[in-house]
Amino acid sequence: MAREFTMPKLGLTMEEATIIEWLVPDGGELVEGDAALRIETDKVETEVEAPASGVLHRVGKEGDVYPCGAVIAFVLAEGEAAPAPSAKEATGAPRAAQSSPTQTRPVVTRTAAGGRQFVSPNARRIASATGIDVRAVLGTGPGGRVVAADVIAYAGQPRHGDAPPASAAARTLADLLGIDLGEVSIDPIERRVTREGVALYARTRLQNRSSVAEAKAPSMPLLQEPTRTIRMTGMRGTIAKRMHASLQSMAQLTLTMDADMSAVVADRERRKQAGSPPGYTDYVVAAAARALAAHPDVNSQVTDDGIAVLPDIHVGLAVALDNGLLVPVVRHADRLKLQQLSAETTRLAQAARSSALAPAELEGATFSVSALGMFGVDAFTPVINPPNAAILGVGRLRDDVVVIDGAVATVKRLTLSLTWDHRVIDGAPAAEFCRTIVELLADPTRLD
């Protein structure tokens, strides 16, 4: 009997994903557990394993977006015919892909004539936003690649009357409430109708407002003609929404505290003789994890029931990319020896920069560390990564001049910037938590 192959839900926040590439041809043999296709969520690209062995009958198309649970293929027995489309497939109708800024390689699609077509990520984003079938666009880039200028030239004048792009959750809620998606405002960051937008529209109607536009802040006029416009979609849009929501929903304050790193520098030199030493940020992550164990109220989140103090310590480490930021998670960081933690942060950072992180490696952080010292920054105001209650910023390692017993000397220092949610933690406990980190850095032997 045919088995449905559905778009998996790889994380709590995942609603849909783009099929980047099928790794098994239509009609080819699937082996349970082997990679069958690559997909792209709003965070990462990842491979999806075959749910069973058999013959692959593909339903989902490369370049299209499918909600979680939508049927994208069937696994058939030898000689078995593919079943007719079901209601489940109909509810999982795809939409044109909206490429993530993290995708740097051109996307390969099929033209209407069946040939291979290379499309730049920016061209695909513009085509998605304007409702253009990119397969109809003639590419003028290297090797016939479709570039942004090709899509813009093809678009001509804006078209009206097209159904707006919408997330799967927005479509479900709109269907449930009987709302026409065409009447709901498109989210300015995601550039599509979101579930929150549908809910806002419904609340607005119930409050007898004349239209949903009244609840929307007017956009500011352009000061100048821009040299280019960076679309706030994919990773960039996700960062913008989460950081804005973080500042809107939390009472965030920041304190700074200097840490004497002389002992850490000496310890790192000693470890260097034995092999690859931990980075300075690794020492800070290890100290923060142990400080969280000593101050468990910081390892918490706000819920509808109150402040939930969390038992496990998972530290997120911000990794800068060319087009955004990812925060892979070091799980049970307080249980790892310093060298083990260093190996894990190195692995996660390399995987983040090569788009090889699994979705699970980006979820579950209970606290985050963000370092800008490599850019010459001493102190800054990091923004809390929801639903955490705090985040620690790490500045540059520097030489400070001090007077010890009347003699002038220098010490190695860096500045820690702790941002905390004042709804959860008061100023004095926040300062005590940060001081514990400083004390641990002054005696790095305690980190093992």
N, C-alpha and C positions, 0 to 999 in steps of 0.2 A: 504494500500500500504506500502511496506517495506520502512523503513526510515534508511538512512545511519548513522552510528555512527562512527565519524572520530576522529583521534588523534587531540586533541585541541591544539591551540597555546596559551600558557598561559603567554607569555611575548614577548617583542619586539625582544629579542635575541634568543629565542627558535626556533630551527630548527627541532628537533626530540626528541623522548623520548623512554625509555624502558618500556615495560609492565612488571611490577614486579609481579602482582597477580590480577587475576579476582576475584571479590568478589561475583559474581553471576554465578552459573553454566550454562553451555551451555544448552539452552532450558528452563532456569529458567525465572521467572517473574521479569521484570524490573518495577520500579516505578520512574516516572519522578522526578528528583531532588535528589534521593537517590544515595549513592556511588555505582558505578558499578565496578570500578577497581582502582588499585594503579599503578602510573607510576613514573619513575625517569627521571628527566632532568639532565643537567650538574650541577644543583645547589641543587635541593631538590627532595624529594619524596613527592607526594601529591595524594589525591584521586580525581577521575574524576566522576562527576555526570552523571546519565543517562539523555539523551536529551529528552526522551519520555517514556511513559509507554507501555509495551507490552512484547513479548517473545524475549529473547536474543538469537541471532544466532552469535556465536563468529567466527571471522575471524583471528584476531591477536592472536599470541601465546605468552605465558609467556616466558620472557627471550629474546625476539626479540626486535629490535629497529625499529621504524616506524617514517617517517617524518610527520610533521604537515600537516593535511589534508588528510592523508591516511585513507582508510576505514579499521577499525579494528573490526567492528561488524555491524549487522543489527538489527533493532527493528521491529519485525513482529507482525501482528495481530494473534489472536488465529486461528490455522489451516492453516495459510499462509505459503507457501513454500519460502525458501530463494532464492533470485535472483542469476543468474549466475554471475561469476566474471566480473567486468567491467574494462574499460580502466583506471579508476581512481585507482582501486585496484592494477592494474599492475604497475602503476607509483609509487605506494607507497610500493613497495616490501621491506620487512624487511631485516636487516642484523643481524649478530650475535651481541649480546649485549656486550658493553665494560663497565664493572661495575665501578661505581664511588667509590673512596676511602672512601667516607662517609658511604658506606653501610657495616655495621659490621656484620649483621646476614647472615647466609648462604642462597643462593638463592635456592629455590625448583624448580626442573624441572622434566620432565617426561623422563624416559629412553625409548629406542627404543621398549622395551617390555611392556611399559606402566606403570612401577612402579615409585615410588617417588625416587628422587635422590637429595641429598643435596650437594651443590657446594660452596666452599669458594669463597669470592670475588676475591682474588688473583688468584685462579685457573681459574675463569671465565675470568679475564682480560688476562691471558696468552693464554687461549684457543681462545679468540677473536682475539688476535694479531697474532696467528699462523694459524688461519683458521681451527681450530679443532672443530668438533662437540662434545661438552662436554658430550653428552648423551652416546657416545661410550666409554668413559673412565671409567675404574674400580676404584672405590674409595677405598683407604686404610686408610683413617682417621677414627676418632671415629664415630661409627654408620654407616660406609660405606661412609662417606663424602669424596667427591673428593677434594683433596688438590693440591697445586701447583706442588709438586713433581710428582703426578700422571699424570698431564697434560704434564710435561716436559718429563717424561719417555715414554709416549704414542707418543709424537711428533717425537722422533727419530731425523733423519736428517732433516734439513729445506727442505720444499717442494717449488718448483718453478712452475710458470705458472698460479698460482691462481689469480683471479681478485682481485685487491687491495680494502680494505675497503675505502669507501668514504662517505662524508656527503651528505645529500639530495641536498643541494645547489650546491655542487661540481658536482653531477651527472647531475643536470638540466643545469648548465652552459656548461659542457662538451658536452652534447647532442646538445645544441644550437649552439656551435661553431664547432661541428664535431670533437672533440678531443678524442683520445683514452686514457681513464683513466690510462691504463697500462704504458703510457709514462710519466705520471706526478709524480713528486717526492712526497713521503709521508711526511707529516709534522712531524718533529722530536718530537714535543710536543704532538700533538693530536694522533700521530701514525696512521694517515689515510690521504687520499687525502682531502684537504679542498678547498673551493671556491677560497680562495686567491691563493692557489697553482695552480689551473687551470688557473686563470687570469694571474699569473706570467708566466706560461708556454706559454700562448697565446702571451703575450707581448714579450717574449724572441724569439719566432718564428718569429714574425713580425720584430724584430730587427736583423734578420738573424744571431742569435747566433747559434753555432753548436749544443748546447743542453741545456736543462734546468739545467743540473748539473753544468754548468759554473757559474750560478747565485747563487748557493748554497755554503755557507761557508763550508769548509771541517771540519769534526768532529775531535776533538783532540784525540790522542791515549790515552789509559788507562795507568795511571802511575803504577797501581798495579792491581792484580786480586781482584775485589770487594768482600766483604763479602755478599752483596746483592745488588740488583738493584731496585730502587723505580721507577715504571712507572709513567711518567708525563702525566697521563690521568685523565679524570673526573675533579673533583674539583682542584686537584693539577695542571693539565694541563691548566685549565682555569685561575688560579691565575698566573701561569708562563707567559702565553701569554699576559694577560692584564697588568701585571706589566712591562714586557719588552716593550710592545707597549707604555705604559705611559711614560717611560723614553726616548724612541726613539722619541716620537712625541711632547713632551713638554719641555720648558725651565724651569726646576725646580730648585728652590733655597729654602734654609731652614734658618729660624732665630729662636733663642730661647729667651724666656723671662720668668723671674721668677714671680710667682703670690703669694702674701701674702694670705694665706688661714686661718689665725687666726679667722676671722669673720665667715668663712664657718664652721670651726670646732665648734665654739660656737653655731652657728645656728643649726647645725646637732645635737648637744647634747640637745638643747632645743626641737627639733622635736622628738628626741628619747623618751622623756617623754610621748609624745602623741601617740606613735605607731611606725611603721616601718619608719625609716628615709631614705631620699634619699642617694645614694652612692655619693662619692666624684666626680666620673665621671659624675653623673647626673647634679651636679652643673656646671661642665664645659660645658656639652652639652647645658644646658639651657642658660648659658652665651654666648656661641658661636652662638646660634640661635638668640638671641637678638642683638648680634653684627652684624650678617648678615643683620638684618633689618636696622641697622644704617649705614652699608657699603654695599649697594646692589650690587656694582660691583663685590664683591667677590662671590656673589651667581649667578654665570654665567657659560657659557660654550662657547667654540669656535665652530663656524659653518662655512660653506662655505661662508656665507654672512657677517661674522664678529663675534663680541662678542655679544652673546645673554644674556642679563640681565634677569634673571628668577624671576617671581613675587612671587612664593610660596617657602617657606623654608622647605625642607625635609632633615633631618640630618641622615646620615648613621652611625651606631655604629658598629665598627669591633668587632666580637666575635670569639675568638680562639677555634678551635675544635682539636681533636686528629690528624686529617689528613689534616688540612687546615684552611680556614678562610671564614666566611660568614659576610656580611655587611647588616643586616636588617635595615629598614628605619623607623625613627620616623617622621611621616608626620605632617606638620604644627607645627613644634617643637616650633616656636616662639609664638604660641597662647596657649600653654599648661602651666598651673601653674606647679611649681616645683614638687609637689606631683603627679600630673597627669603624668608628663613626666617620673618620677621615676617608676611608675607603668607600663608604656608602655615599657620602656627599660628592666625592669625585665621580662615582658611577652615575649618580642622578644628574649631575650637571652636564656630563658628556651626553647622556641620553636626551636631556632637554634640548641641547644645541643641535642634535642630529635628528630631532623629531622621532625619537625611538621610545619615549616614555609610554608606559601603559596607563590607561585612564585611572586605574586604582592608585597609581603612584602620585597622583595629583589631588587626592581626596583624603580628608580625615585629619588635617593638621589642627592641633589644639593651641598652637602658638607659632609665631613666625619670626624669622631673623632676616634682615635685609642689610646688605653691606654696600656702602658707596665709597669706602676708603680708597679703593683702587683708582678713583677719579679725583683724589685730592680733597675729598670732603671731610671736614672734621665732625660736624653735627648736622642733623636734619630732622624733619618731622615725618616719620613713616606713618602711613595710614593703615589702620587695622584691617586685616583680612577677615571679613565676616565668615563664620559667627564667632571668631576668637574674641577674647577680652583684652588682648594686648599684643604688641609687636615690638621687637628690639631692633634699632638701627645701629650699625657698626661703622665708625669713622676710620680715618687713616691712622696708621702707626707713625708716631712722630717723636722727635727728641725735644723734651722740655727742660729748660734750665731751672734748677732748684738750688737752694742753699741748705746744706746739711752740716750741722755743727760748725757753722761759720764759714764753711768752704763751699765754693760754687761747683756744682756737678750737673750732669745731665741724666735724665731717666727716660725710658721708653714708655710712652703713654698712648692711649687712644680714648676717644669719647664714645660712650654708649648713650643712645637716645631711646628712651622707653616711652612709647605711647600706650596709654591704657584707657579703658572705658570706665569713666567715673561712676556709672551706674552700678558697676560690679566691685570696683576697688577704689578705696579712698587714697588720698595722696601719701599718707604716712606708710601704709602697707606697700604701696607701689615703690616708694623710696627704699624700703627695707628689702624688697625683692631685688631691686637693682643693686643694692649694696652687697647682697649675698653673691651675686654674679662677680662683682669686683673682688670680693674676698677670695673666691674660688680661683680667679685668674692670678691672684697674688701667690697662690700655692698650687701650681698645676699638677702636682703629684696626687692631689685629691680627685682629679678628673679620671683617674684609672681605678 
